[in-house]
Amino acid sequence: MAQDLPPSGGYEPVQYKRNLPARGFRPSYYLLAMGLICTYGLYKTGKGIREQNELAREKMWSRIHLIPMLQAEEDRDLVRRIWADKARERELMGGETRVYHSDR
């Protein structure tokens, strides 16, 4: 019996690799897009932080400028309460009274 030999010219090459088309863009395009998105996000974040700082500074200065008016309003309220208390005391005690025999 004769030995089996390869055909003349050899066998066809065996296809062991899958021949699939590449899906999507090149990875460098994805990397570039992510870099641009991150840069834009950091830019907007920086602008937002700057705006928040400016609003906080404006709020602080508005409160500083309102302190004298608020203090005057509190003082007027205190004087009104003292006068009301003295009027109530005068109504209850009947006349001018002196506290602990002082000259007030």
Wavefront OBJ file of the C-alpha trace (Angstrom):
o trace
v 0.000 0.000 0.000
v 1.364 3.394 -0.915
v 1.846 6.052 1.748
v -0.474 9.080 1.690
v 1.480 12.125 0.767
v 0.442 15.794 0.743
v -0.824 17.059 -2.541
v 1.705 18.697 -4.764
v 2.026 22.358 -3.850
v 1.013 21.627 -0.212
v -2.164 22.000 1.714
v -4.085 25.265 1.852
v -3.276 27.363 4.917
v -5.569 26.702 7.867
v -7.644 29.771 8.842
v -7.357 30.020 12.619
v -7.958 33.761 12.904
v -11.443 35.245 12.918
v -11.907 37.729 10.145
v -14.167 40.276 11.834
v -14.404 43.906 10.801
v -13.305 46.449 13.431
v -16.291 47.972 15.237
v -16.352 51.609 16.269
v -13.634 54.216 16.087
v -9.973 53.921 16.816
v -9.133 53.904 20.541
v -7.205 57.166 20.112
v -10.436 58.898 19.047
v -12.202 57.657 22.184
v -9.267 58.818 24.308
v -9.329 62.233 22.662
v -13.102 62.537 23.151
v -12.829 61.604 26.858
v -10.005 64.101 27.306
v -12.100 66.867 25.753
v -15.135 65.976 27.873
v -13.065 65.953 31.084
v -11.420 69.265 30.172
v -14.806 70.879 29.519
v -16.180 69.499 32.806
v -13.227 70.824 34.799
v -13.578 74.207 33.079
v -17.286 74.443 33.990
v -16.574 73.250 37.546
v -13.896 75.924 37.958
v -16.258 78.629 36.699
v -18.997 77.395 39.050
v -16.663 77.413 42.050
v -15.534 80.944 41.180
v -19.144 82.098 40.914
v -20.036 80.475 44.266
v -17.079 82.208 45.910
v -18.178 85.547 44.451
v -21.758 85.054 45.667
v -20.521 84.085 49.141
v -18.316 87.210 49.258
v -21.233 89.392 48.152
v -23.476 87.819 50.799
v -20.860 88.380 53.501
v -20.406 92.042 52.578
v -24.158 92.636 52.405
v -24.483 91.228 55.930
v -21.585 93.401 57.120
v -23.304 96.493 55.708
v -26.651 95.507 57.269
v -25.254 95.105 60.808
v -25.681 98.794 61.849
v -29.297 98.866 60.664
v -30.110 95.587 62.419
v -28.407 96.798 65.597
v -30.424 100.048 65.525
v -33.637 98.072 65.024
v -32.758 95.838 67.981
v -31.975 98.897 70.125
v -35.333 100.516 69.244
v -37.111 97.267 70.146
v -35.255 97.138 73.475
v -36.191 100.760 74.301
v -39.843 100.060 73.393
v -39.846 97.041 75.719
v -38.294 99.054 78.558
v -40.911 101.815 78.159
v -43.721 99.241 78.064
v -42.302 97.582 81.192
v -42.103 100.925 83.020
v -45.685 101.781 81.971
v -46.896 98.405 83.245
v -44.999 98.891 86.505
v -46.427 102.397 86.892
v -49.929 101.014 86.320
v -49.442 98.241 88.896
v -47.517 100.183 91.573
v -49.261 103.483 91.139
v -46.690 106.166 90.569
v -42.973 106.418 90.123
v -41.030 103.762 92.041
v -37.330 103.581 92.644
v -35.441 100.323 92.475
v -33.458 99.569 95.648
v -33.649 103.225 96.755
v -31.420 104.312 93.874
v -31.569 107.622 92.058
v -32.484 106.053 88.715
l 1 2 3 4 5 6 7 8 9 10 11 12 13 14 15 16 17 18 19 20 21 22 23 24 25 26 27 28 29 30 31 32 33 34 35 36 37 38 39 40 41 42 43 44 45 46 47 48 49 50 51 52 53 54 55 56 57 58 59 60 61 62 63 64 65 66 67 68 69 70 71 72 73 74 75 76 77 78 79 80 81 82 83 84 85 86 87 88 89 90 91 92 93 94 95 96 97 98 99 100 101 102 103 104
